[in-house]
Amino acid sequence: MRLDNFDFALPHELIARHPCEPRDAGRLLLIPASGGFVDQRIADLPALLRLGDLLVFNDTKVIPARLVRHAICAVLCYIVAHRK
């Protein structure tokens, strides 16, 4: 995997700043075993689950931060990121 795989344009208006209301109206991207992508809503989740399915919850928080790079630091940060 290459670091530039994660370099893409993300329009500012598509970045969520607050949870949606009602909360179960949040968007869910379903990737069926048959391939492709299907747009769903969190409210659809109970109907999508089957016995034995595994749910993984991510309760991490996003902090408002920005990585500012300078000419000499950019190379060093890139090397450190790839060594881990």
C-alpha positions as CSV (number, residue, x, y, z in Angstrom):
1,M,0.0,0.0,0.0
2,R,1.3,3.4,-0.9
3,L,0.8,6.6,1.1
4,D,-0.4,8.5,-2.0
5,N,-3.4,6.1,-2.2
6,F,-4.8,8.2,0.6
7,D,-4.3,11.5,-1.2
8,F,-7.6,12.7,-2.6
9,A,-9.7,15.8,-2.9
10,L,-12.5,16.0,-0.3
11,P,-14.9,18.9,-0.7
12,H,-15.2,20.9,2.5
13,E,-19.0,20.6,2.4
14,L,-18.9,16.8,2.6
15,I,-17.0,16.8,5.9
16,A,-19.5,16.2,8.8
17,R,-19.1,18.6,11.6
18,H,-22.0,17.5,13.7
19,P,-24.0,14.2,14.1
20,C,-27.0,14.0,11.9
21,E,-30.5,14.2,13.4
22,P,-32.1,11.8,13.9
23,R,-29.0,9.8,14.7
24,D,-30.2,6.7,12.9
25,A,-30.4,8.7,9.6
26,G,-26.6,8.5,9.3
27,R,-25.3,7.1,6.1
28,L,-24.0,3.6,5.8
29,L,-22.0,2.1,2.9
30,L,-22.8,-1.5,2.3
31,I,-20.3,-3.6,0.4
32,P,-22.1,-6.9,-0.6
33,A,-20.1,-10.1,-1.1
34,S,-21.3,-10.0,-4.7
35,G,-19.4,-6.7,-5.2
36,G,-20.2,-3.1,-5.7
37,F,-21.5,-0.6,-3.2
38,V,-25.0,0.2,-1.9
39,D,-26.0,3.3,0.0
40,Q,-27.9,2.6,3.1
41,R,-28.9,4.3,6.4
42,I,-28.0,3.3,9.9
43,A,-31.7,2.7,10.5
44,D,-31.4,-0.2,7.9
45,L,-28.7,-2.0,9.9
46,P,-30.9,-4.4,11.9
47,A,-32.4,-5.7,8.7
48,L,-28.9,-6.2,7.2
49,L,-27.4,-8.2,10.0
50,R,-27.5,-12.0,10.1
51,L,-26.9,-14.5,13.0
52,G,-23.1,-14.8,13.5
53,D,-22.2,-11.4,11.9
54,L,-19.4,-9.5,13.7
55,L,-19.8,-5.8,14.4
56,V,-16.7,-3.7,15.1
57,F,-17.2,-0.4,16.9
58,N,-14.9,2.5,16.5
59,D,-15.3,5.0,19.4
60,T,-12.3,7.1,18.6
61,K,-12.6,10.9,18.6
62,V,-11.6,13.2,15.9
63,I,-9.6,16.2,17.1
64,P,-9.4,19.4,15.0
65,A,-5.8,19.3,14.0
66,R,-3.7,20.1,11.0
67,L,-0.3,18.9,10.1
68,V,1.8,21.8,8.9
69,R,4.8,20.7,6.9
70,H,7.9,22.6,6.2
71,A,10.5,21.6,3.6
72,I,12.9,19.9,5.9
73,C,10.2,18.3,8.2
74,A,8.2,16.9,5.3
75,V,10.9,14.4,4.4
76,L,11.5,13.4,8.0
77,C,7.8,12.9,8.7
78,Y,7.4,10.8,5.6
79,I,10.3,8.5,6.6
80,V,9.1,8.1,10.1
81,A,5.5,7.3,8.9
82,H,6.8,4.5,6.6
83,R,9.1,2.9,9.2
84,K,6.2,2.1,11.6
